[in-house]
Amino acid sequence: MTRYFCKSCGTHMVLLNDGKWWASTGVLDRVEGVVKVAGHIYVGDTKDGGLSEWLLKLDQDQPLKRWEQSAGKSKALPENHWPASKMAASKNEQKQLEVRCHCGGVHFHIIPAVKKSLNEISPSASDGEKLTWLLRAVLGKYACGVCVCSSCRLASGFDINAWCYVPKIDLFATDGGKLDISNAGTLTKYHSSESKDRYFCGTCGATVFYEAHGRPDIIEPSIGLLRTESGARADDWLEYRYWEVSHADDAANKALIAYLLRGMKEFAKKTGKDNPAQMIADLKRRAHMAQAKMGEAAS
């Protein structure tokens, strides 16, 4: 298998496998009448179903085939292959999370989200921003989401990109020191716009980071590189916003993204996470309680 990607921005263009060429759908100038989603392959590698749990059905509610490995040559997995009760109860048991690209040229660790001084994260953060990071500390998980904007699509080559929001102080090199993203193995930087930078592996092309200049203390690792024990979605480390897809109006394949959002909401209902308003209200209540305790401890 040979992958071809842009050495400047990291966009994946085409793939050569067993004599066949495959094009990345995210770089096509149109998809209507050209692209048809036929199913999911190598789902067994995910350990938890990955994104296929959010895209079980498509046109006319026809189930999408999910193959354990290659299409037609491996076991077809049923819709309930991963029980909802198991997915809903996913808890983090790891002391640190390995993050590594395909070739290993970019390799670092993330520590679990913990309650720490909010001033240590961002001394100038607004009350709303502080509350956001306190919420993730109370959960013990990092906030994350799915983006389908044209910038992410064209910089990766793929229609769907998933990112998590991690304070830079929680990133560590493999030797135990703080991670220096300006000197992290084969990590390559691409200045994609006036206020945003993207990072990818210069050897294998893996999408690694998204960084917005307006959030100098936060960086967004690509979820696909997280090596969790639970599986590709990293449910034991991350808390998804199941009720929204960022920049859905900007999607190239709007029909696909509409089905994705529907599937995410169905997944949230199946796993007991389908009431965002109640969830947020409860988290705010718990966050304020935790904030009060932190204040008492400081005094």
Buried (B, 14 or more C-beta within 10 A) or exposed (E): EEBBBBEEBBBBBBBEEEEEEEBBBBBBEEBEEEBEBEBBBBBBEBBBBBBBBBBBBBEEEEEBBBBBEEBEEBEEBEEEBBEBEEBEEBEBEBEEBBBBBBBEBBBBBBBBBEBBEBEEBBEEBEEEBBBBBBBBBBBBBBBBBBBBBEBBBBBBBBBBBBBBBBBBBBBBBEEEEEBEBEEBBBBBBBEBEEEBBBBBBBBBBBBBBBBBEEBEBBBBBBBBBBEBEBBBBBBBBBBBBBBBBBBBEBBBBBBBBEBBBBBBBBBBEBBEBBEBEEBEEEBBEBBEEBBEEBEEEEE
